[in-house]
């Protein structure tokens, strides 16, 4: 790829290598597009499920608008009116997003005719007439189910990898930060925030309509478009609810719906340090057309899930008895312990509860501490004795529709297990060199535990960390000597009397830390682009990033992580070209050279 003058044989070998890698890259590209098609198909299935879930709750309320004597049920009537308003607003947003999808296909030159040999849009309802030629407002002119998104088969899309067209529709063809808010696709951004506010307002409206005391509730929209993390979003939401005059029973569902429909408007650009991008820019920038469609379907999914959650909550306000329930779960109750070979009876039942109303708990002395109540359940922490059994007792109460609390005693027995221990590697099943191997361990029947490593040159004790899914862990970080094929980990502990107990020795294989790879698949010849590098999808290591500091493409060197158009003058669209990049690993500073192939667009 670079260096001195090559012999004809070297040139031939290089060309063969380039063709081979190009073919491999072509397969990867196709698999990625197929993945987006599968994602879209799965989202469509989820959307249909959410539509049905909301429809069932609405139908339940509709059937209760009159009682057995034919007299109107005021609560059901008022709730059903609000449900009708929710569906009207939901339909507007679903139709809008469908219109944007169709406009992207129009821009790509796709055949949207239902009569096409391979139709993209499929009829899936009684009344279905598609105006596919309308360039300003394509969509269904006859639609018996306006809240159900148009069913599409992305396998029939001809230009699956087109991205310039959808970027134009979404308004990010010139900037991913200063988005063109007049572009037709950008309309989805304010529409999501509008739907968020309307849905919360309608839940409040329902409470006002059925309040016998004449309370006038109101929700003050905080218009949240910026938050540090999920916790910060929750804090902002709680402040907004405190500043509003909403029914206390409505706080949970309003917070849930609002947070589920909230996104950070401006985000850091991971490709350019110190730069930022709009959410629309970050989501749709250089995304293939099928990926853009899947992203829009995902927004429809968020809308339909919020709608179904609102319907379920409103339905819970219309019950037949003194208690309203909106969740049913299976329960299996067995004896706390059974002797080997003995026969026993398992009791199985369905339990119903209201996830929006929290129970009250009175815990007997010494029988635990209440740590949380959420989703209609109470959570009690307790410390088990060193052996034997522990009986946990107390009372739990729930309010009926009239505000009266019904109390019931609860009791359960916990059997303390015998001494034993285990070791787990939460991130990987092997040890790696050049990496802090994170080890968690536990043992029962002892007051302290520790591990030792044979084959490690360093260990850091009592570390805390989170994995890629945000789950917290505590344990040791172990560093393995290079050249080792395996290590042995010993688990030991001390009981309350100070006696040392060894639980066992566990052997693990050792591998070299995986090499990074080039993540960028395509570059625009006219605009160039940024180069990303990182570990493969099979490796789930948190805190590892690779910064591109330079490289070479088509015999021209470049600095940083951006390849300028000037470096691509010798290429042609559709050509697969080899690229070499130099990276620096974030945690160790180690520099590595990576080779790969990129398609020129």
Rosetta blueprint (number, residue, H / E / L):
1 X L
2 X L
3 X L
4 X L
5 X L
6 X L
7 X L
8 X H
9 X H
10 X H
11 X H
12 X H
13 X H
14 X H
15 X H
16 X H
17 X H
18 X H
19 X H
20 X H
21 X H
22 X H
23 X H
24 X H
25 X H
26 X H
27 X H
28 X H
29 X H
30 X H
31 X H
32 X H
33 X H
34 X H
35 X H
36 X H
37 X H
38 X H
39 X H
40 X H
41 X H
42 X H
43 X H
44 X H
45 X H
46 X H
47 X H
48 X H
49 X H
50 X H
51 X H
52 X H
53 X H
54 X H
55 X H
56 X H
57 X H
58 X H
59 X H
60 X H
61 X H
62 X H
63 X H
64 X L
65 X L
66 X E
67 X L
68 X L
69 X L
70 X L
71 X L
72 X E
73 X L
74 X H
75 X H
76 X H
77 X H
78 X H
79 X H
80 X H
81 X H
82 X H
83 X H
84 X H
85 X H
86 X H
87 X H
88 X H
89 X H
90 X H
91 X H
92 X H
93 X H
94 X H
95 X H
96 X H
97 X H
98 X H
99 X H
100 X H
101 X H
102 X H
103 X H
104 X H
105 X H
106 X H
107 X H
108 X L
109 X L
110 X L
111 X L
112 X L
113 X L
114 X L
115 X L
116 X L
117 X L
118 X L
119 X L
120 X L
121 X E
122 X E
123 X L
124 X L
125 X L
126 X L
127 X L
128 X E
129 X E
130 X E
131 X E
132 X L
133 X L
134 X L
135 X L
136 X L
137 X L
138 X L
139 X E
140 X E
141 X E
142 X E
143 X E
144 X L
145 X L
146 X L
147 X L
148 X L
149 X L
150 X L
151 X E
152 X E
153 X L
154 X H
155 X H
156 X H
157 X L
158 X L
159 X L
160 X L
161 X L
162 X L
163 X L
164 X H
165 X H
166 X H
167 X H
168 X H
169 X H
170 X H
171 X L
172 X L
173 X L
174 X L
175 X L
176 X L
177 X L
178 X L
179 X L
180 X L
181 X L
182 X L
183 X L
184 X H
185 X H
186 X H
187 X H
188 X H
189 X H
190 X H
191 X H
192 X H
193 X H
194 X H
195 X H
196 X H
197 X H
198 X H
199 X H
200 X H
201 X H
202 X H
203 X H
204 X H
205 X H
206 X H
207 X H
208 X H
209 X H
210 X H
211 X L
212 X L
213 X L
214 X L
215 X L
216 X L
217 X L
218 X E
219 X L
220 X L
221 X L
222 X L
223 X L
224 X L
225 X L
226 X L
227 X L
228 X L
229 X L
230 X H
231 X H
232 X H
233 X H
234 X H
235 X H
236 X H
237 X H
238 X H
239 X H
240 X H
241 X H
242 X H
243 X H
244 X L
245 X E
246 X L
247 X L
248 X H
249 X H
250 X H
251 X H
252 X H
253 X H
254 X H
255 X H
256 X H
257 X H
258 X H
259 X H
260 X H
261 X L
262 X L
263 X L
264 X L
265 X L
266 X E
267 X E
268 X E
269 X L
270 X L
271 X L
272 X L
273 X L
274 X L
275 X L
276 X E
277 X E
278 X E
279 X H
280 X H
281 X H
282 X H
283 X H
284 X H
285 X L
286 X L
287 X L
288 X L
289 X H
290 X H
291 X H
292 X H
293 X H
294 X H
295 X H
296 X H
297 X H
298 X H
299 X H
300 X H
301 X H
302 X H
303 X H
304 X H
305 X H
306 X H
307 X H
308 X H
309 X H
310 X H
311 X H
312 X H
313 X H
314 X H
315 X H
316 X H
317 X L
318 X L
319 X L
320 X L
321 X L
322 X L
323 X L
324 X L
325 X L
326 X L
327 X E
328 X E
329 X E
330 X E
331 X E
332 X E
333 X E
334 X L
335 X L
336 X L
337 X L
338 X L
339 X L
340 X L
341 X L
342 X L
343 X L
344 X L
345 X L
346 X L
347 X E
348 X E
349 X E
350 X E
351 X E
352 X E
353 X E
354 X L
355 X L
356 X L
357 X L
358 X L
359 X L
360 X E
361 X E
362 X E
363 X E
364 X L
365 X L
366 X L
367 X L
368 X L
369 X E
370 X E
371 X E
372 X E
373 X E
374 X E
375 X L
376 X L
377 X E
378 X E
379 X E
380 X E
381 X E
382 X L
383 X L
384 X L
385 X L
386 X L
387 X L
388 X L
389 X E
390 X E
391 X E
392 X E
393 X E
394 X E
395 X E
396 X E
397 X E
398 X E
399 X E
400 X L
401 X L
402 X L
403 X L
404 X L
405 X E
406 X E
407 X E
408 X E
409 X E
410 X E
411 X E
412 X E
413 X E
414 X E
415 X E
416 X L
417 X L
418 X L
419 X L
420 X E
421 X E
422 X E
423 X E
424 X E
425 X L
426 X L
427 X L
428 X L
429 X L
430 X L
431 X E
432 X E
433 X L
434 X L
435 X L
436 X L
437 X E
438 X E
439 X E
440 X E
441 X E
442 X E
443 X E
444 X E
445 X L
446 X L
447 X L
448 X E
449 X E
450 X E
451 X E
452 X E
453 X E
454 X E
455 X L
456 X E
457 X E
458 X E
459 X E
460 X E
461 X E
462 X E
463 X E
464 X E
465 X E
466 X E
467 X L
468 X L
469 X L
470 X L
471 X L
472 X E
473 X E
474 X E
475 X E
476 X E
477 X E
478 X E
479 X E
480 X E
481 X L
482 X L
483 X L
484 X L
485 X L
486 X E
487 X E
488 X E
489 X E
490 X E
491 X E
492 X E
493 X E
494 X E
495 X L
496 X L
497 X L
498 X L
499 X L
500 X E
501 X E
502 X E
503 X E
504 X E
505 X E
506 X E
507 X E
508 X E
509 X E
510 X E
511 X E
512 X L
513 X L
514 X L
515 X L
516 X L
517 X E
518 X E
519 X L
520 X L
521 X L
522 X E
523 X E
524 X E
525 X L
526 X L
527 X L
528 X E
529 X E
530 X E
531 X L
532 X L
533 X E
534 X E
535 X L
536 X L
537 X L
538 X L
539 X L
540 X L
541 X L
542 X L
543 X L
544 X L
545 X L
546 X E
547 X E
548 X E
549 X E
550 X E
551 X E
552 X E
553 X E
554 X L
555 X L
556 X E
557 X E
558 X E
559 X E
560 X L
561 X L
562 X E
563 X E
564 X L
565 X H
566 X H
567 X H
568 X H
569 X L
570 X L
571 X L
572 X L
573 X L
574 X L
575 X L
576 X E
577 X E
578 X E
579 X E
580 X E
581 X E
582 X E
583 X E
584 X E
585 X E
586 X L
587 X L
588 X L
589 X L
590 X L
591 X E
592 X E
593 X E
594 X E
595 X E
596 X E
597 X E
598 X E
599 X E
600 X E
601 X L
